[in-house]
Amino acid sequence: MLRLLAHQLRYDLLASFRNPRARFFTFILPVVLLVILAGVFGSGHTVLDGVRVDLARFYVPGILAMSVVTASYANLVIAITTLRESGVLKRRRATPVQPALLVASQALTTLIITLIMAAILLAIGKLGYGIGFSAGALAALACAVVVGTLACSCVGYAVSGLIRSSDAAQPAVQLTTLPLWFISGVFVPAADLSPTLRQIASIFPVEHLANACERAVVHGSFTAALAPTDLLVLAVWGAAAAVLAARRFSWLPSAAGA
């Protein structure tokens, strides 16, 4: 079983790294956005969890949260929908490999990619803008990335089951992510938003992931940097999405399942 999982994991990792679209949106775009936003607006200030910080320090966890959602939700929705509608999932299901192993491999692949991207963004923040993290803050940030990745992956599986065409996957992803980037503390500090927008954002998991990442920027100890309430909300979203995904997920193309 472990040997099959390792083989499938290697295949999924290679497929992800060789996908030009996935490489761009997962690795290149977050770095470009971080450099541009920190370069243009980095001299300004905002308030994170009651602490006044430079905007450059704000953008590191914000872009990190965006990259987690992109890798574990956006890319997953597009990939699963495309594989299902092209018949690849149907052929995989016909192999001796257990379905649980295929799902586990995809989850591990997504987690590895998000951890790599997190390391890259933190390195850029440290080397380019002098933004460092204590060991406790890094541990809390790792918890946020892992919980956020798993939760968003579950949401990705659930949403992919609702999309009936590979052509609709990209627009669906953009419709469900772009508005949230601006109201969830990713591009615009939450302190600058109206109470109404903040209340709307609090319903969705992106804001809670961004909050969990931002706490690690302004606090040094693990207990202070950890955001248990936000992590709980992410876990609830993940659990609810997992139930929906289990009910709606299909290995067959929509035409075949109709």
PyMOL commands that set and color helices and strands:
alter all, ss='L'
color gray80, all
select helices_A, chain A and resi 2-17+20-41+55-85+88-93+99-129+135-160+166-183+190-192+195-201+205-218+222-225+228-248+254-257
alter helices_A, ss='H'
color red, helices_A
select strands_A, chain A and resi 45-48+51-54
alter strands_A, ss='S'
color yellow, strands_A
deselect
rebuild
show_as cartoon
